Amino acid sequence: MHAARFSLATFVVTALIASVVPASAQALTVDEFRRELIGVPLCGTPESGPLAGKALCTVHLPDGTAILAGGGLVVYGLWEVDGGKICRRNAHDPADRRRCVTYERVDRSHFRNSDGVGFCLGPCESDK
């Protein structure tokens, strides 16, 4: 349970560094994020950190909750919109511990956030 002390945002940032993506990405609006990425597994395999090499997926649910699963763990969190950014935190963390990012479309099924974390709509081709 030691790993559960990390915030959901920390796991997402650390865990979803999945691919090298081209620089020609298109920014998503909050409405596009809601329409295209809510309820869909966003998956990747971190290249570094405590979960390096483990396939992980995050699902943002319509009710404002989020779930990160993979690598032998499940972390529950919360997400909300703030000023055009998507903000996440662990379900037990105070609101000031949230991490806010924007999203870009790299291609039809690949995205990255403003932290440079790349992910695909899961399951990913490489996970099959």
C-alpha angles and dihedrals in degrees: 000000000000090000091055089071090072114091121251089245091055091052093047093049093043097038108043102056091124113147147008105254130196121257093239096085122146119229117241122223119225088254090054090048090053094045098044109026107033113105092008124112110248103202140186146139118242117235094204142014132057093315098044113153095015120120109235134178133196123200120195108205126209092245093064097261126119133198127203114195136173140071090063096303141094119199123187120209146159131245134194141166120254122174096333094316132106111234124198136183139166111275091246098043122100117254092256090066093065123119119218125203142162124228134228131196112232096178138329095302105013128083140166134201129227089267087065093251111150125207143160135221100268146286089041124218090247091052094060 
